[in-house]
Amino acid sequence: MLLDVAVSPDDRYVLTADRDEKIRVSWALAPHNIESFCLGHTEFVSRIFVVPDHPELLLSSSGDCTLRLWEYRRGQELHCCHLTSLQEPAGPQSDKRFAASRITYWSRDSCVALLCDCVPVVYIFQLEAPRRQLVYKQQLSFQHRVWDIAFEESQGLWVLQDCREAPLVLCRPVDGQWQPVPEDATVKKVCTQLRGHWAMLEGSAGVDEGFSSLYKATFDNMTTYLKKKEERLQQQLRKKRHKNPPPGPNGQTKKVKAGEASWSGSS
């Protein structure tokens, strides 16, 4: 199952992500020719993103709760961030599985924003391209479900959320930390337009069930095996007791004849 597609900036390669945990890098002019595979994810690959100002680098996210950095032509993993290690221990998302539904990039400060499908949180990373690594910076938490995010080079990070009163939030870096800024005329104008088409917006963006159906199914075969084994042992024990009844008062097992059993039963 194909989940995402990206094209290299020079149009030479087509990159595809699928449910089978792999990223395929193919020639654009001959897609049956495979340049490389990017292997390492342990669940479906939900999103892939070629970094615009570093076209040799690829970002990918997965149901295994990781964000990975690749040199995709060689299929080499450069860095892996485990998102579960970034969560607050008592947070509402701490016991959930989640995958990224959007990866977006801000070239001005080499910022990567990651939106996950089941939690109202946006993760912010810094891409250090020369060192080939991602550095976690912060997370932005919201009271409502976040539908989508996008960077605008001249403005900042736009956040579309499930809130009719304030459907759009603009975030900018202030003293090195991203945070929502007060509504200006532009934000108010766009929010007014969104509220005017809220039913359509809610009916399209709000019905997405995310990636919950794509996770691997797990079966506890050992528990089933032990339960059946215990049932067989109990059945064998009952049969053994039936064939060898316990001894009588004098220490000897009394065998009851069929005739005696029928006579005693009639009395």
DRENPA-3360 file (N, C-alpha, C; in nm, 2 decimals, always signed):
BEGIN
1 = MLLDVAVS = +0.08/-0.12/+0.00/+0.00/+0.00/+0.00/+0.09/+0.12/+0.00 ~ +0.07/+0.21/-0.10/+0.15/+0.33/-0.11/+0.09/+0.44/-0.02 ~ +0.18/+0.50/+0.07/+0.13/+0.60/+0.16/+0.18/+0.74/+0.13 ~ +0.29/+0.75/+0.06/+0.34/+0.89/+0.03/+0.44/+0.88/-0.08 ~ +0.46/+0.99/-0.15/+0.54/+1.00/-0.27/+0.62/+1.14/-0.26 ~ +0.75/+1.13/-0.30/+0.83/+1.25/-0.31/+0.91/+1.25/-0.44 ~ +0.95/+1.36/-0.49/+1.04/+1.37/-0.61/+1.16/+1.45/-0.57 ~ +1.28/+1.40/-0.61/+1.40/+1.48/-0.58/+1.40/+1.61/-0.66;
9 = PDDRYVLT = +1.46/+1.72/-0.61/+1.46/+1.85/-0.67/+1.51/+1.85/-0.81 ~ +1.60/+1.76/-0.85/+1.65/+1.76/-0.99/+1.56/+1.67/-1.08 ~ +1.45/+1.61/-1.02/+1.36/+1.53/-1.10/+1.42/+1.40/-1.15 ~ +1.53/+1.36/-1.09/+1.59/+1.23/-1.13/+1.53/+1.11/-1.06 ~ +1.48/+1.13/-0.94/+1.44/+1.02/-0.86/+1.30/+1.03/-0.80 ~ +1.22/+0.92/-0.80/+1.09/+0.92/-0.73/+1.10/+0.83/-0.61 ~ +1.06/+0.89/-0.50/+1.07/+0.82/-0.37/+0.93/+0.78/-0.32 ~ +0.91/+0.66/-0.28/+0.78/+0.61/-0.24/+0.79/+0.55/-0.10;
17 = ADRDEKIR = +0.69/+0.57/-0.02/+0.68/+0.51/+0.11/+0.56/+0.42/+0.12 ~ +0.57/+0.31/+0.18/+0.45/+0.21/+0.19/+0.44/+0.15/+0.32 ~ +0.34/+0.06/+0.33/+0.30/+0.00/+0.45/+0.41/-0.11/+0.50 ~ +0.49/-0.15/+0.40/+0.59/-0.26/+0.43/+0.72/-0.21/+0.48 ~ +0.72/-0.10/+0.56/+0.83/-0.05/+0.64/+0.95/+0.01/+0.55 ~ +0.94/+0.01/+0.42/+1.05/+0.05/+0.34/+1.03/+0.18/+0.26 ~ +1.14/+0.24/+0.22/+1.13/+0.36/+0.13/+1.21/+0.32/+0.01 ~ +1.14/+0.33/-0.11/+1.20/+0.29/-0.24/+1.25/+0.41/-0.31;
25 = VSWALAPH = +1.37/+0.41/-0.36/+1.42/+0.52/-0.44/+1.44/+0.47/-0.59 ~ +1.36/+0.52/-0.68/+1.36/+0.47/-0.82/+1.40/+0.58/-0.91 ~ +1.44/+0.54/-1.03/+1.47/+0.64/-1.14/+1.34/+0.69/-1.19 ~ +1.33/+0.82/-1.21/+1.21/+0.88/-1.26/+1.18/+0.84/-1.40 ~ +1.28/+0.83/-1.49/+1.26/+0.79/-1.63/+1.24/+0.64/-1.65 ~ +1.28/+0.56/-1.55/+1.26/+0.42/-1.56/+1.23/+0.37/-1.42 ~ +1.11/+0.38/-1.37/+1.07/+0.35/-1.23/+1.10/+0.20/-1.19 ~ +1.11/+0.11/-1.29/+1.14/-0.03/-1.25/+1.29/-0.04/-1.21;
33 = NIESFCLG = +1.37/+0.06/-1.24/+1.51/+0.06/-1.19/+1.52/+0.12/-1.05 ~ +1.56/+0.05/-0.96/+1.57/+0.09/-0.82/+1.71/+0.14/-0.79 ~ +1.73/+0.26/-0.74/+1.86/+0.31/-0.70/+1.90/+0.26/-0.56 ~ +1.80/+0.26/-0.47/+1.83/+0.21/-0.33/+1.70/+0.19/-0.26 ~ +1.72/+0.13/-0.14/+1.61/+0.11/-0.04/+1.66/+0.18/+0.09 ~ +1.57/+0.25/+0.15/+1.60/+0.30/+0.29/+1.53/+0.21/+0.39 ~ +1.61/+0.13/+0.45/+1.55/+0.03/+0.54/+1.59/+0.06/+0.69 ~ +1.50/+0.04/+0.78/+1.52/+0.07/+0.92/+1.39/+0.08/+1.00;
41 = HTEFVSRI = +1.29/+0.14/+0.94/+1.16/+0.15/+1.01/+1.11/+0.01/+1.04 ~ +1.03/+0.00/+1.15/+0.97/-0.13/+1.19/+0.82/-0.13/+1.18 ~ +0.77/-0.02/+1.14/+0.62/-0.01/+1.11/+0.61/+0.07/+0.97 ~ +0.48/+0.08/+0.93/+0.46/+0.15/+0.80/+0.52/+0.29/+0.80 ~ +0.56/+0.34/+0.68/+0.62/+0.47/+0.67/+0.51/+0.56/+0.63 ~ +0.48/+0.66/+0.72/+0.37/+0.75/+0.70/+0.40/+0.87/+0.61 ~ +0.51/+0.93/+0.62/+0.55/+1.05/+0.55/+0.69/+1.05/+0.51 ~ +0.72/+1.11/+0.39/+0.86/+1.13/+0.35/+0.87/+1.27/+0.30;
49 = FVVPDHPE = +0.99/+1.33/+0.31/+1.01/+1.47/+0.27/+1.15/+1.49/+0.23 ~ +1.18/+1.54/+0.11/+1.31/+1.57/+0.06/+1.34/+1.72/+0.10 ~ +1.45/+1.74/+0.17/+1.48/+1.87/+0.22/+1.52/+1.96/+0.11 ~ +1.45/+2.08/+0.09/+1.47/+2.16/-0.04/+1.61/+2.21/-0.05 ~ +1.67/+2.27/+0.06/+1.80/+2.33/+0.04/+1.92/+2.23/+0.07 ~ +1.88/+2.10/+0.10/+1.98/+1.99/+0.11/+1.92/+1.87/+0.03 ~ +1.92/+1.88/-0.10/+1.84/+1.78/-0.18/+1.89/+1.64/-0.17 ~ +2.00/+1.62/-0.11/+2.05/+1.48/-0.09/+1.99/+1.42/+0.03;
57 = LLLSSSGD = +1.92/+1.49/+0.12/+1.87/+1.45/+0.24/+1.72/+1.42/+0.24 ~ +1.68/+1.32/+0.31/+1.54/+1.28/+0.32/+1.50/+1.27/+0.46 ~ +1.38/+1.31/+0.50/+1.32/+1.29/+0.63/+1.20/+1.19/+0.61 ~ +1.19/+1.11/+0.71/+1.08/+1.01/+0.71/+1.02/+0.99/+0.85 ~ +0.90/+0.96/+0.85/+0.83/+0.92/+0.98/+0.75/+0.79/+0.96 ~ +0.72/+0.73/+1.08/+0.67/+0.60/+1.07/+0.58/+0.57/+1.19 ~ +0.50/+0.46/+1.18/+0.42/+0.41/+1.29/+0.51/+0.36/+1.41 ~ +0.64/+0.35/+1.39/+0.73/+0.31/+1.50/+0.77/+0.43/+1.59;
65 = CTLRLWEY = +0.70/+0.54/+1.57/+0.72/+0.66/+1.65/+0.87/+0.72/+1.64 ~ +0.92/+0.71/+1.52/+1.05/+0.77/+1.49/+1.05/+0.87/+1.38 ~ +1.14/+0.97/+1.38/+1.17/+1.06/+1.27/+1.31/+1.03/+1.23 ~ +1.33/+1.00/+1.10/+1.47/+0.95/+1.06/+1.52/+1.04/+0.95 ~ +1.65/+1.06/+0.95/+1.72/+1.14/+0.84/+1.80/+1.04/+0.76 ~ +1.79/+1.06/+0.63/+1.86/+0.96/+0.53/+1.94/+1.04/+0.43 ~ +2.04/+0.97/+0.38/+2.10/+1.01/+0.25/+2.05/+0.91/+0.16 ~ +1.94/+0.94/+0.09/+1.85/+0.84/+0.03/+1.92/+0.78/-0.10;
73 = RRGQELHC = +2.00/+0.84/-0.17/+2.06/+0.78/-0.29/+2.15/+0.65/-0.25 ~ +2.21/+0.66/-0.13/+2.28/+0.55/-0.08/+2.20/+0.46/+0.01 ~ +2.08/+0.50/+0.05/+2.00/+0.42/+0.14/+2.06/+0.42/+0.28 ~ +2.13/+0.52/+0.32/+2.20/+0.52/+0.45/+2.12/+0.61/+0.55 ~ +2.10/+0.55/+0.66/+2.03/+0.62/+0.77/+2.14/+0.70/+0.85 ~ +2.11/+0.83/+0.86/+2.21/+0.92/+0.93/+2.17/+0.95/+1.07 ~ +2.04/+0.96/+1.10/+2.00/+0.99/+1.24/+1.86/+0.94/+1.26 ~ +1.83/+0.91/+1.39/+1.70/+0.86/+1.43/+1.66/+0.92/+1.56;
81 = CHLTSLQE = +1.54/+0.98/+1.56/+1.48/+1.05/+1.68/+1.36/+0.96/+1.72 ~ +1.36/+0.92/+1.85/+1.25/+0.84/+1.90/+1.16/+0.94/+1.97 ~ +1.04/+0.96/+1.91/+0.95/+1.06/+1.96/+0.89/+1.02/+2.10 ~ +0.88/+0.89/+2.13/+0.83/+0.85/+2.26/+0.92/+0.90/+2.38 ~ +1.04/+0.92/+2.35/+1.13/+0.97/+2.45/+1.12/+1.12/+2.48 ~ +1.04/+1.19/+2.39/+1.03/+1.33/+2.40/+0.90/+1.37/+2.47 ~ +0.81/+1.27/+2.50/+0.68/+1.30/+2.56/+0.69/+1.32/+2.71 ~ +0.59/+1.40/+2.76/+0.58/+1.42/+2.90/+0.53/+1.29/+2.96;
89 = PAGPQSDK = +0.59/+1.24/+3.07/+0.55/+1.11/+3.12/+0.40/+1.10/+3.16 ~ +0.34/+1.20/+3.20/+0.20/+1.20/+3.24/+0.11/+1.26/+3.14 ~ +0.16/+1.28/+3.02/+0.08/+1.35/+2.91/-0.03/+1.26/+2.86 ~ -0.13/+1.31/+2.80/-0.24/+1.23/+2.75/-0.20/+1.14/+2.64 ~ -0.09/+1.17/+2.57/-0.05/+1.09/+2.46/+0.06/+0.98/+2.49 ~ +0.09/+0.97/+2.62/+0.20/+0.89/+2.66/+0.18/+0.74/+2.64 ~ +0.06/+0.70/+2.63/+0.03/+0.56/+2.61/-0.03/+0.53/+2.48 ~ -0.01/+0.62/+2.38/-0.07/+0.60/+2.25/+0.04/+0.57/+2.15;
97 = RFAASRIT = +0.00/+0.50/+2.04/+0.09/+0.48/+1.93/+0.05/+0.59/+1.83 ~ +0.15/+0.65/+1.76/+0.12/+0.76/+1.67/+0.22/+0.77/+1.56 ~ +0.18/+0.82/+1.45/+0.27/+0.84/+1.34/+0.25/+0.99/+1.29 ~ +0.35/+1.04/+1.22/+0.34/+1.17/+1.17/+0.25/+1.18/+1.05 ~ +0.16/+1.28/+1.05/+0.07/+1.31/+0.93/+0.12/+1.42/+0.85 ~ +0.22/+1.50/+0.90/+0.28/+1.61/+0.82/+0.42/+1.64/+0.86 ~ +0.51/+1.65/+0.76/+0.65/+1.70/+0.79/+0.66/+1.83/+0.71 ~ +0.70/+1.94/+0.77/+0.71/+2.06/+0.70/+0.85/+2.13/+0.74;
105 = YWSRDSCV = +0.90/+2.22/+0.66/+1.04/+2.27/+0.68/+1.05/+2.42/+0.65 ~ +1.12/+2.48/+0.74/+1.15/+2.63/+0.73/+1.29/+2.65/+0.70 ~ +1.32/+2.69/+0.57/+1.46/+2.71/+0.53/+1.54/+2.81/+0.60 ~ +1.46/+2.91/+0.65/+1.53/+3.03/+0.71/+1.62/+2.98/+0.83 ~ +1.57/+2.90/+0.92/+1.65/+2.85/+1.03/+1.66/+2.70/+1.03 ~ +1.64/+2.64/+0.92/+1.65/+2.49/+0.91/+1.57/+2.42/+1.01 ~ +1.44/+2.47/+1.03/+1.35/+2.41/+1.13/+1.26/+2.30/+1.06 ~ +1.24/+2.19/+1.13/+1.15/+2.09/+1.09/+1.04/+2.08/+1.19;
113 = ALLCDCVP = +0.92/+2.09/+1.14/+0.80/+2.07/+1.23/+0.73/+1.94/+1.19 ~ +0.69/+1.87/+1.30/+0.63/+1.74/+1.28/+0.50/+1.73/+1.35 ~ +0.39/+1.70/+1.27/+0.26/+1.68/+1.33/+0.22/+1.53/+1.33 ~ +0.18/+1.49/+1.45/+0.13/+1.35/+1.46/-0.02/+1.34/+1.46 ~ -0.06/+1.22/+1.43/-0.21/+1.21/+1.39/-0.30/+1.19/+1.51 ~ -0.25/+1.15/+1.63/-0.34/+1.13/+1.74/-0.32/+1.22/+1.86 ~ -0.22/+1.31/+1.85/-0.19/+1.39/+1.96/-0.19/+1.54/+1.92 ~ -0.24/+1.63/+2.01/-0.24/+1.77/+1.97/-0.11/+1.84/+2.00;
121 = VVYIFQLE = -0.01/+1.79/+1.94/+0.13/+1.84/+1.97/+0.20/+1.85/+1.84 ~ +0.28/+1.96/+1.82/+0.37/+1.98/+1.71/+0.52/+1.97/+1.76 ~ +0.60/+1.89/+1.71/+0.74/+1.88/+1.75/+0.82/+1.96/+1.66 ~ +0.92/+2.04/+1.72/+1.01/+2.12/+1.65/+1.15/+2.07/+1.66 ~ +1.22/+2.05/+1.54/+1.35/+2.01/+1.54/+1.44/+2.11/+1.46 ~ +1.57/+2.10/+1.49/+1.66/+2.18/+1.41/+1.75/+2.08/+1.32 ~ +1.75/+2.10/+1.19/+1.83/+2.02/+1.11/+1.98/+2.08/+1.10 ~ +2.07/+2.00/+1.15/+2.21/+2.04/+1.14/+2.27/+1.96/+1.02;
129 = APRRQLVY = +2.26/+2.01/+0.90/+2.30/+1.94/+0.78/+2.45/+1.90/+0.78 ~ +2.54/+1.99/+0.82/+2.68/+1.95/+0.81/+2.71/+1.83/+0.90 ~ +2.64/+1.83/+1.02/+2.67/+1.72/+1.11/+2.58/+1.60/+1.09 ~ +2.49/+1.61/+0.99/+2.40/+1.50/+0.95/+2.32/+1.45/+1.07 ~ +2.25/+1.55/+1.14/+2.17/+1.51/+1.25/+2.05/+1.60/+1.28 ~ +1.95/+1.56/+1.35/+1.84/+1.64/+1.39/+1.85/+1.67/+1.54 ~ +1.82/+1.79/+1.58/+1.83/+1.83/+1.72/+1.69/+1.87/+1.77 ~ +1.64/+1.80/+1.87/+1.51/+1.83/+1.92/+1.51/+1.97/+1.99;
137 = KQQLSFQH = +1.42/+2.06/+1.97/+1.41/+2.19/+2.03/+1.30/+2.20/+2.13 ~ +1.17/+2.17/+2.08/+1.06/+2.19/+2.17/+0.94/+2.13/+2.11 ~ +0.83/+2.13/+2.19/+0.70/+2.09/+2.14/+0.60/+2.19/+2.17 ~ +0.51/+2.21/+2.07/+0.39/+2.31/+2.09/+0.27/+2.23/+2.12 ~ +0.20/+2.25/+2.23/+0.08/+2.18/+2.27/-0.04/+2.27/+2.24 ~ -0.15/+2.20/+2.20/-0.27/+2.27/+2.16/-0.39/+2.21/+2.24 ~ -0.49/+2.28/+2.26/-0.61/+2.23/+2.33/-0.70/+2.15/+2.24 ~ -0.69/+2.18/+2.11/-0.78/+2.11/+2.01/-0.69/+2.03/+1.92;
145 = RVWDIAFE = -0.76/+1.94/+1.85/-0.70/+1.85/+1.75/-0.64/+1.94/+1.64 ~ -0.52/+1.91/+1.60/-0.45/+1.99/+1.50/-0.47/+1.91/+1.37 ~ -0.53/+1.98/+1.27/-0.56/+1.91/+1.14/-0.44/+1.92/+1.04 ~ -0.37/+2.03/+1.04/-0.25/+2.04/+0.95/-0.16/+2.15/+0.99 ~ -0.04/+2.15/+0.94/+0.06/+2.26/+0.97/+0.13/+2.29/+0.84 ~ +0.19/+2.41/+0.83/+0.27/+2.45/+0.71/+0.35/+2.57/+0.75 ~ +0.47/+2.57/+0.70/+0.56/+2.69/+0.72/+0.54/+2.78/+0.60 ~ +0.54/+2.91/+0.63/+0.55/+3.02/+0.53/+0.67/+3.10/+0.56;
153 = ESQGLWVL = +0.76/+3.11/+0.46/+0.89/+3.16/+0.48/+0.89/+3.30/+0.54 ~ +0.79/+3.38/+0.50/+0.78/+3.52/+0.54/+0.70/+3.54/+0.67 ~ +0.63/+3.44/+0.72/+0.54/+3.45/+0.83/+0.58/+3.36/+0.95 ~ +0.59/+3.24/+0.93/+0.62/+3.14/+1.04/+0.54/+3.01/+1.02 ~ +0.50/+2.95/+1.13/+0.43/+2.82/+1.12/+0.28/+2.84/+1.14 ~ +0.21/+2.80/+1.04/+0.06/+2.81/+1.04/+0.01/+2.68/+1.09 ~ -0.09/+2.68/+1.19/-0.15/+2.57/+1.25/-0.30/+2.57/+1.23 ~ -0.35/+2.47/+1.16/-0.50/+2.46/+1.14/-0.55/+2.36/+1.24;
161 = QDCREAPL = -0.65/+2.41/+1.33/-0.70/+2.32/+1.43/-0.85/+2.31/+1.43 ~ -0.90/+2.21/+1.50/-1.04/+2.19/+1.51/-1.11/+2.28/+1.62 ~ -1.12/+2.41/+1.58/-1.17/+2.50/+1.67/-1.24/+2.61/+1.59 ~ -1.37/+2.62/+1.59/-1.44/+2.72/+1.51/-1.41/+2.86/+1.55 ~ -1.39/+2.89/+1.68/-1.36/+3.02/+1.72/-1.22/+3.07/+1.68 ~ -1.13/+2.98/+1.68/-0.99/+3.01/+1.64/-0.93/+2.90/+1.56 ~ -0.97/+2.89/+1.43/-0.93/+2.78/+1.35/-0.79/+2.78/+1.31 ~ -0.73/+2.90/+1.31/-0.59/+2.92/+1.25/-0.51/+2.99/+1.36;
169 = VLCRPVDG = -0.39/+2.93/+1.38/-0.29/+2.99/+1.48/-0.16/+3.01/+1.40 ~ -0.10/+3.13/+1.42/+0.03/+3.16/+1.37/+0.14/+3.16/+1.48 ~ +0.24/+3.07/+1.46/+0.35/+3.07/+1.56/+0.48/+3.12/+1.50 ~ +0.55/+3.19/+1.58/+0.68/+3.25/+1.54/+0.78/+3.23/+1.65 ~ +0.91/+3.22/+1.61/+1.02/+3.21/+1.72/+1.03/+3.34/+1.79 ~ +1.03/+3.34/+1.92/+1.04/+3.45/+2.01/+1.15/+3.42/+2.11 ~ +1.26/+3.48/+2.11/+1.38/+3.45/+2.20/+1.42/+3.31/+2.19 ~ +1.42/+3.25/+2.07/+1.46/+3.12/+2.05/+1.36/+3.01/+2.07;
177 = QWQPVPED = +1.23/+3.05/+2.11/+1.13/+2.95/+2.13/+1.01/+2.99/+2.05 ~ +0.95/+2.88/+1.98/+0.83/+2.90/+1.90/+0.71/+2.92/+1.99 ~ +0.62/+3.02/+1.96/+0.50/+3.03/+2.04/+0.40/+3.11/+1.95 ~ +0.27/+3.08/+1.99/+0.16/+3.15/+1.91/+0.17/+3.30/+1.93 ~ +0.14/+3.38/+1.83/+0.14/+3.52/+1.83/+0.00/+3.58/+1.83 ~ -0.02/+3.70/+1.88/-0.16/+3.75/+1.88/-0.21/+3.77/+1.73 ~ -0.34/+3.76/+1.72/-0.40/+3.77/+1.59/-0.38/+3.91/+1.53 ~ -0.33/+3.91/+1.40/-0.32/+4.04/+1.33/-0.43/+4.04/+1.23;
185 = ATVKKVCT = -0.43/+4.14/+1.14/-0.53/+4.16/+1.04/-0.54/+4.04/+0.95 ~ -0.42/+3.99/+0.91/-0.42/+3.88/+0.81/-0.48/+3.75/+0.87 ~ -0.44/+3.72/+1.00/-0.50/+3.60/+1.06/-0.65/+3.61/+1.08 ~ -0.69/+3.73/+1.12/-0.84/+3.75/+1.15/-0.91/+3.73/+1.02 ~ -0.86/+3.78/+0.91/-0.93/+3.78/+0.78/-0.94/+3.63/+0.73 ~ -0.83/+3.55/+0.75/-0.83/+3.41/+0.71/-0.93/+3.33/+0.80 ~ -0.93/+3.36/+0.93/-1.01/+3.29/+1.02/-1.16/+3.32/+0.99 ~ -1.19/+3.44/+0.95/-1.33/+3.47/+0.91/-1.37/+3.39/+0.79;
193 = QLRGHWAM = -1.28/+3.37/+0.69/-1.31/+3.29/+0.57/-1.33/+3.15/+0.61 ~ -1.25/+3.10/+0.70/-1.26/+2.96/+0.74/-1.39/+2.93/+0.81 ~ -1.43/+3.02/+0.90/-1.56/+3.00/+0.97/-1.68/+3.01/+0.88 ~ -1.67/+3.08/+0.77/-1.77/+3.08/+0.67/-1.79/+2.95/+0.60 ~ -1.69/+2.87/+0.59/-1.69/+2.74/+0.52/-1.66/+2.63/+0.62 ~ -1.71/+2.65/+0.75/-1.67/+2.55/+0.85/-1.73/+2.41/+0.83 ~ -1.85/+2.40/+0.78/-1.91/+2.27/+0.76/-1.83/+2.19/+0.66 ~ -1.79/+2.25/+0.55/-1.71/+2.18/+0.45/-1.58/+2.14/+0.51;
201 = LEGSAGVD = -1.51/+2.23/+0.58/-1.38/+2.21/+0.64/-1.39/+2.09/+0.74 ~ -1.48/+2.10/+0.82/-1.50/+1.99/+0.93/-1.53/+1.86/+0.86 ~ -1.61/+1.86/+0.76/-1.65/+1.74/+0.69/-1.54/+1.67/+0.61 ~ -1.43/+1.75/+0.58/-1.32/+1.69/+0.50/-1.20/+1.66/+0.59 ~ -1.16/+1.76/+0.66/-1.04/+1.75/+0.75/-1.07/+1.67/+0.88 ~ -1.19/+1.69/+0.93/-1.23/+1.63/+1.06/-1.26/+1.48/+1.06 ~ -1.28/+1.42/+0.94/-1.32/+1.28/+0.94/-1.21/+1.18/+0.92 ~ -1.08/+1.23/+0.91/-0.97/+1.14/+0.89/-0.94/+1.06/+1.01;
209 = EGFSSLYK = -0.93/+0.93/+1.00/-0.91/+0.84/+1.11/-0.76/+0.81/+1.13 ~ -0.68/+0.88/+1.06/-0.53/+0.86/+1.08/-0.48/+0.72/+1.03 ~ -0.39/+0.67/+1.10/-0.32/+0.55/+1.06/-0.35/+0.43/+1.14 ~ -0.45/+0.44/+1.22/-0.48/+0.33/+1.32/-0.50/+0.19/+1.26 ~ -0.55/+0.19/+1.14/-0.57/+0.05/+1.08/-0.45/+0.00/+1.01 ~ -0.33/+0.07/+1.01/-0.21/+0.02/+0.94/-0.11/-0.05/+1.03 ~ -0.13/-0.04/+1.16/-0.04/-0.11/+1.25/-0.04/-0.26/+1.24 ~ +0.07/-0.32/+1.27/+0.08/-0.47/+1.27/-0.01/-0.52/+1.37;
217 = ATFDNMTT = -0.09/-0.63/+1.34/-0.17/-0.70/+1.44/-0.08/-0.79/+1.52 ~ -0.10/-0.79/+1.65/-0.02/-0.87/+1.74/-0.11/-0.98/+1.81 ~ -0.06/-1.10/+1.82/-0.14/-1.21/+1.88/-0.06/-1.27/+1.99 ~ -0.12/-1.29/+2.11/-0.06/-1.35/+2.22/-0.08/-1.50/+2.21 ~ +0.00/-1.57/+2.13/-0.01/-1.71/+2.11/+0.03/-1.79/+2.23 ~ +0.12/-1.74/+2.31/+0.16/-1.82/+2.43/+0.05/-1.83/+2.53 ~ -0.03/-1.73/+2.55/-0.14/-1.74/+2.65/-0.24/-1.84/+2.60 ~ -0.27/-1.84/+2.47/-0.37/-1.94/+2.42/-0.31/-2.08/+2.43;
225 = YLKKKEER = -0.18/-2.10/+2.41/-0.12/-2.23/+2.42/-0.13/-2.28/+2.56 ~ -0.09/-2.20/+2.66/-0.09/-2.24/+2.80/-0.23/-2.27/+2.85 ~ -0.33/-2.20/+2.80/-0.47/-2.22/+2.84/-0.52/-2.36/+2.79 ~ -0.49/-2.39/+2.66/-0.53/-2.52/+2.61/-0.45/-2.63/+2.67 ~ -0.32/-2.61/+2.71/-0.25/-2.71/+2.77/-0.31/-2.74/+2.91 ~ -0.35/-2.64/+2.98/-0.41/-2.66/+3.11/-0.54/-2.74/+3.10 ~ -0.62/-2.71/+3.00/-0.75/-2.78/+2.97/-0.72/-2.93/+2.94 ~ -0.62/-2.96/+2.87/-0.58/-3.10/+2.84/-0.54/-3.17/+2.96;
233 = LQQQLRKK = -0.46/-3.11/+3.05/-0.42/-3.17/+3.17/-0.53/-3.20/+3.26 ~ -0.63/-3.11/+3.27/-0.74/-3.13/+3.36/-0.83/-3.24/+3.31 ~ -0.84/-3.25/+3.17/-0.92/-3.36/+3.11/-0.86/-3.49/+3.14 ~ -0.72/-3.50/+3.12/-0.65/-3.63/+3.15/-0.66/-3.67/+3.30 ~ -0.66/-3.57/+3.39/-0.67/-3.60/+3.53/-0.81/-3.65/+3.56 ~ -0.92/-3.60/+3.50/-1.05/-3.65/+3.52/-1.07/-3.79/+3.47 ~ -1.01/-3.82/+3.36/-1.01/-3.96/+3.30/-0.94/-4.06/+3.40 ~ -0.83/-4.01/+3.45/-0.75/-4.10/+3.54/-0.82/-4.13/+3.67;
241 = RHKNPPPG = -0.89/-4.03/+3.72/-0.97/-4.05/+3.84/-1.09/-4.14/+3.82 ~ -1.15/-4.14/+3.70/-1.26/-4.22/+3.66/-1.22/-4.37/+3.65 ~ -1.10/-4.39/+3.59/-1.06/-4.53/+3.58/-1.01/-4.59/+3.71 ~ -0.95/-4.50/+3.80/-0.89/-4.55/+3.92/-0.96/-4.47/+4.04 ~ -1.08/-4.51/+4.08/-1.15/-4.44/+4.19/-1.07/-4.45/+4.32 ~ -1.09/-4.36/+4.41/-1.02/-4.36/+4.54/-1.05/-4.48/+4.63 ~ -0.96/-4.53/+4.72/-0.99/-4.65/+4.80/-1.10/-4.62/+4.90 ~ -1.16/-4.74/+4.94/-1.27/-4.73/+5.04/-1.22/-4.72/+5.18;
249 = PNGQTKKV = -1.32/-4.74/+5.28/-1.28/-4.73/+5.42/-1.17/-4.82/+5.47 ~ -1.16/-4.95/+5.41/-1.06/-5.05/+5.45/-0.93/-5.04/+5.37 ~ -0.92/-4.93/+5.29/-0.80/-4.92/+5.21/-0.80/-4.99/+5.08 ~ -0.91/-5.06/+5.05/-0.92/-5.13/+4.92/-1.03/-5.07/+4.84 ~ -1.00/-5.07/+4.71/-1.10/-5.02/+4.62/-1.21/-5.12/+4.59 ~ -1.33/-5.08/+4.61/-1.44/-5.18/+4.60/-1.50/-5.16/+4.46 ~ -1.50/-5.28/+4.39/-1.55/-5.28/+4.25/-1.70/-5.31/+4.26 ~ -1.78/-5.23/+4.20/-1.92/-5.24/+4.21/-1.97/-5.31/+4.08;
257 = KAGEASWS = -2.04/-5.42/+4.10/-2.09/-5.49/+3.98/-2.21/-5.42/+3.92 ~ -2.23/-5.45/+3.79/-2.33/-5.38/+3.72/-2.47/-5.40/+3.78 ~ -2.49/-5.53/+3.82/-2.62/-5.56/+3.88/-2.65/-5.49/+4.01 ~ -2.54/-5.49/+4.10/-2.55/-5.42/+4.22/-2.58/-5.27/+4.20 ~ -2.51/-5.22/+4.10/-2.53/-5.07/+4.08/-2.67/-5.04/+4.04 ~ -2.73/-5.13/+3.96/-2.87/-5.11/+3.92/-2.97/-5.13/+4.03 ~ -2.94/-5.23/+4.12/-3.02/-5.25/+4.23/-3.02/-5.14/+4.33 ~ -2.89/-5.09/+4.36/-2.88/-4.98/+4.46/-2.95/-4.85/+4.40;
265 = GSS = -2.94/-4.84/+4.27/-3.00/-4.72/+4.21/-3.15/-4.73/+4.22 ~ -3.21/-4.85/+4.21/-3.36/-4.86/+4.22/-3.41/-4.84/+4.36 ~ -3.32/-4.87/+4.46/-3.37/-4.85/+4.60/-3.36/-4.70/+4.63;
% end
